[in-house]
Amino acid sequence: MLPDPLPPQAFDVPCCPQPAAGAPRLTAALGELLREITVLDEYGERRAIFIPAERPLTVFVDKRELVTLMTLGASPELLVLGYLLNQRLVAGVAEVESITVDWEVGAAAVKTHAGIQDIESKTARRVVTTGCGQGTVFGDMMSQLGAVQLPARGTARISQRTLHALLEQMRQRNSIHRKAGSVHGCALFHGAELLMFVEDVGRHNAIDTIAGWMGLHSVAGADKTFYTTGRLTSEMVMKSAQMGVPIIVSRNGVTAMGHGLAEQLGMALFGRAANRHFLCYTGFDRFDSEPEPQRAAVRVVSG
């Protein structure tokens, strides 16, 4: 028999602030996170394992079909709310009256207070992204740069000691990825304090869920650090910037467009970050470096 199929929830919030005034009403439709299957291994033996339970979630806004998201379903209401915010379809959570998720029909019904103005034009241009499952963003990302406001370099910084503490917390987490693989994890930190952690089948879903949580609770991003296991592409950098978070840490690498966008916005990007190793790609002036001592070269003598 396998152990308990549910590891710590894919949606994990150590601190639980109260929802902001005027926040929408949300259901709590947690989906099945893992599914048990039988596999045949290299020794010819059958054994049971768990895999992530990916499922489609079709989003309707005021009864108009908007998009279908492929998701693990850890916190679908926050995913939908963050998606609307990061796509700039709503300016704030107060515009949304309610989000109702029903897994029996695989749908999320969003009800706004006054509708989304110019929704046809806002959703007319679609860009297929590098997101897992071929995600879609609406509109021209580069045209949104003028609306991004990030804190000054002197007020939003990270030290090497804090970075190490952050990475150590991520290394020790008992996650779905460790048990079943095939998911991405994202986290929001205040210094070395973990505020929220979420896993999903795509990194874009995970960052959107964090954006939804921040919006629901009026959590500002200026003094926060965003962590992801996924690569830092232009759209991941842009979403973090739209959330007001100026410092991003990734276990993976950085693309050229992600790098260029972060430089333009004055963000700090850390990639290849695991254990005590990392590369700071941009934003050196947001980083208080405490260099590790160089290891002495090992001389090999052949006998």
C-alpha positions in Angstrom: 0.0 0.0 0.0 1.1 3.5 -0.8 1.4 6.1 2.0 -1.2 8.9 2.4 -1.7 10.3 -1.1 -2.0 13.9 0.0 1.3 15.6 0.8 1.1 19.1 2.4 -1.4 21.0 0.3 -0.2 22.4 -3.0 -1.6 25.6 -1.7 0.2 26.5 1.6 -0.2 29.8 3.5 1.7 30.0 6.8 0.2 33.4 7.5 -3.5 34.1 6.8 -4.4 37.8 6.6 -8.0 38.8 6.4 -9.5 39.5 3.0 -9.4 43.2 1.9 -12.5 45.3 2.1 -14.7 44.8 -1.0 -13.0 41.5 -1.8 -15.0 39.1 -3.9 -16.9 36.1 -2.5 -15.0 32.9 -3.3 -15.9 29.2 -3.2 -13.3 26.8 -1.8 -13.3 24.0 -4.5 -10.1 22.2 -3.8 -9.5 19.6 -6.5 -8.0 16.1 -6.2 -4.3 16.8 -6.2 -2.9 13.4 -6.9 -4.0 10.3 -8.6 -2.8 6.7 -8.0 -1.8 4.6 -11.0 0.1 1.4 -11.7 3.4 1.5 -13.6 5.8 -1.1 -14.9 9.4 -0.4 -13.9 12.8 -1.3 -15.5 12.8 -4.5 -13.4 9.6 -5.8 -14.9 7.7 -5.1 -11.6 4.4 -3.4 -11.2 4.1 -0.8 -8.5 1.7 2.0 -7.6 2.7 5.6 -7.8 1.0 9.0 -7.6 0.9 11.5 -10.5 -0.5 15.1 -10.4 -4.3 15.3 -11.3 -4.2 17.8 -14.1 -7.7 19.0 -15.2 -9.2 21.7 -17.4 -11.0 24.7 -15.9 -13.0 26.9 -18.2 -13.4 30.5 -17.0 -16.6 32.4 -17.8 -16.7 36.1 -17.0 -20.3 37.4 -16.7 -21.4 34.3 -18.7 -18.9 35.0 -21.5 -16.4 32.2 -22.1 -12.9 33.6 -21.6 -10.2 30.9 -21.5 -9.6 27.3 -20.4 -6.8 26.8 -17.9 -5.1 23.4 -17.4 -4.5 23.3 -13.6 -3.8 21.1 -10.6 -6.7 22.8 -8.9 -5.1 23.6 -5.5 -6.8 26.9 -5.2 -8.7 27.6 -8.4 -10.5 30.7 -7.2 -7.3 32.5 -6.5 -5.9 31.2 -9.8 -8.8 32.8 -11.7 -8.6 36.0 -9.7 -4.8 36.3 -10.3 -5.3 35.5 -14.0 -7.8 38.4 -14.4 -5.4 40.8 -12.5 -2.2 39.7 -14.4 -4.0 39.9 -17.8 -5.1 43.5 -16.8 -8.8 42.5 -17.4 -9.6 44.0 -14.0 -7.8 46.8 -12.3 -8.5 45.5 -8.8 -10.3 42.8 -6.8 -13.1 45.2 -5.9 -14.3 44.9 -9.5 -15.1 41.2 -9.0 -18.3 40.3 -7.1 -17.8 36.5 -6.9 -15.9 33.5 -8.3 -17.6 30.2 -8.2 -15.8 27.0 -9.2 -17.6 23.7 -9.9 -15.4 20.8 -10.6 -18.3 18.6 -11.7 -18.6 20.8 -14.9 -15.0 22.0 -14.8 -15.9 25.7 -14.9 -15.3 28.9 -13.0 -18.1 31.5 -13.1 -16.8 35.0 -12.5 -19.4 37.7 -11.7 -18.2 41.3 -11.9 -20.0 44.4 -10.4 -20.1 46.4 -13.7 -18.7 44.1 -16.4 -15.3 44.4 -18.0 -15.1 47.4 -20.2 -13.9 46.8 -23.8 -13.4 43.1 -23.1 -13.6 42.3 -26.8 -10.7 44.6 -27.6 -8.7 43.5 -24.5 -9.0 39.9 -25.5 -8.7 40.2 -29.3 -4.9 39.8 -29.5 -3.7 36.6 -28.1 0.0 35.5 -27.7 0.8 31.9 -27.2 3.4 31.8 -24.4 6.2 29.4 -23.3 4.0 28.3 -20.4 3.4 24.7 -19.7 0.4 23.6 -21.7 0.9 26.6 -24.1 -0.5 29.4 -22.0 -2.0 32.5 -23.6 -1.6 36.2 -22.7 -3.9 38.9 -24.0 -2.6 42.1 -25.5 0.8 43.5 -26.0 3.0 42.9 -23.0 5.5 45.6 -23.8 2.8 48.3 -24.0 2.2 47.6 -20.3 5.6 48.7 -19.1 4.6 52.3 -18.4 2.1 51.1 -15.8 4.7 49.2 -13.8 5.9 50.9 -10.6 8.7 49.2 -8.7 10.3 50.5 -5.5 13.7 52.3 -5.6 16.8 50.2 -5.5 17.7 51.5 -2.0 14.4 50.4 -0.5 14.0 46.9 -2.0 17.1 44.8 -1.5 18.1 41.2 -0.6 21.2 40.0 1.1 23.1 36.9 0.3 22.3 35.5 3.8 18.5 36.0 3.2 18.8 34.4 -0.2 20.5 31.4 1.3 17.8 31.1 4.0 15.1 31.3 1.3 16.7 28.6 -0.8 17.1 26.3 2.3 13.4 26.6 3.0 12.6 25.6 -0.5 15.0 22.7 -0.4 13.4 21.2 2.7 9.7 21.5 1.6 7.8 18.3 1.4 6.1 19.1 -1.9 4.0 17.5 -4.5 6.9 17.7 -6.9 9.1 15.7 -4.5 6.4 13.0 -4.3 5.0 13.0 -7.9 7.0 15.4 -10.1 5.5 17.1 -13.1 4.6 20.4 -11.3 6.1 23.8 -10.7 6.3 25.6 -7.4 6.1 29.3 -6.7 6.5 31.1 -3.4 6.3 34.6 -1.9 8.7 35.8 0.7 9.1 38.8 3.0 12.7 38.6 3.8 13.3 35.0 4.8 9.7 34.6 5.9 7.6 32.4 3.7 4.2 34.0 3.1 2.7 31.6 0.5 3.6 28.6 -1.5 1.7 27.0 -4.3 2.3 24.2 -6.9 0.6 23.8 -10.2 1.1 22.0 -13.5 2.4 25.3 -15.0 4.5 28.0 -13.5 2.1 30.7 -14.9 -0.8 29.1 -13.0 1.3 29.2 -9.8 2.3 32.9 -10.1 -1.3 33.8 -11.0 -2.5 32.1 -7.9 0.0 34.1 -5.8 -1.2 37.3 -7.5 -4.8 36.4 -6.6 -3.8 35.8 -3.0 -2.0 39.1 -2.9 -4.9 41.0 -4.4 -7.5 39.3 -2.2 -5.6 40.3 1.0 -4.1 43.6 -0.3 -0.6 42.4 0.1 1.9 44.8 -1.5 4.8 43.5 -3.4 7.4 46.2 -2.9 9.2 44.5 -0.1 8.7 40.9 -1.2 10.7 38.3 -3.1 9.2 35.9 -5.6 10.6 32.4 -6.0 9.8 29.9 -8.7 11.1 26.5 -9.8 10.4 27.5 -13.5 12.5 29.4 -16.0 12.3 33.2 -16.0 10.8 34.1 -19.4 9.6 37.6 -20.3 6.0 36.9 -19.3 7.1 35.6 -15.8 9.2 38.7 -15.3 6.4 40.9 -16.4 3.9 39.2 -14.1 6.2 39.6 -11.1 6.6 43.3 -12.0 2.9 43.8 -12.3 2.5 42.4 -8.8 5.0 45.0 -7.7 7.7 42.4 -6.7 11.2 43.7 -7.7 13.2 40.6 -6.8 12.8 37.2 -8.5 14.7 34.0 -7.6 14.5 30.9 -9.9 15.9 27.4 -9.5 16.0 27.4 -13.3 17.6 29.8 -15.9 16.7 33.1 -17.5 15.8 33.7 -21.2 17.2 36.6 -23.2 13.9 38.4 -23.2 13.4 37.9 -19.5 16.8 39.2 -18.9 16.3 42.3 -21.1 12.9 43.1 -19.6 14.3 42.8 -16.0 17.1 45.2 -16.9 14.7 47.7 -18.4 12.5 47.6 -15.3 15.3 47.6 -12.8 14.6 44.2 -11.3 16.9 41.8 -9.6 17.0 38.3 -11.2 18.6 35.3 -9.6 18.8 32.1 -11.6 20.3 28.6 -11.2 19.6 29.1 -7.5 19.8 26.0 -5.3 21.5 25.2 -2.0 24.1 27.9 -1.7 24.7 28.4 -5.4 23.1 31.1 -7.6 23.8 33.5 -10.5 22.7 37.1 -10.2 21.7 38.1 -13.8 20.5 41.6 -13.2 19.9 44.2 -10.4 23.3 43.9 -8.8 22.5 47.2 -7.0 19.6 45.5 -5.2 21.9 42.7 -3.9 24.0 42.9 -0.8 26.7 40.4 -1.7 28.5 38.4 1.0 30.8 36.3 -1.2 31.6 32.7 -0.4 35.3 32.0 0.0 36.9 30.7 -3.1 37.7 27.0 -3.0 41.3 26.2 -3.5 42.1 24.5 -6.7 42.7 20.7 -6.4 46.0 19.6 -7.9 46.0 16.1 -9.4 49.4 14.4 -9.5 49.7 11.4 -11.6 51.9 8.7 -10.4 
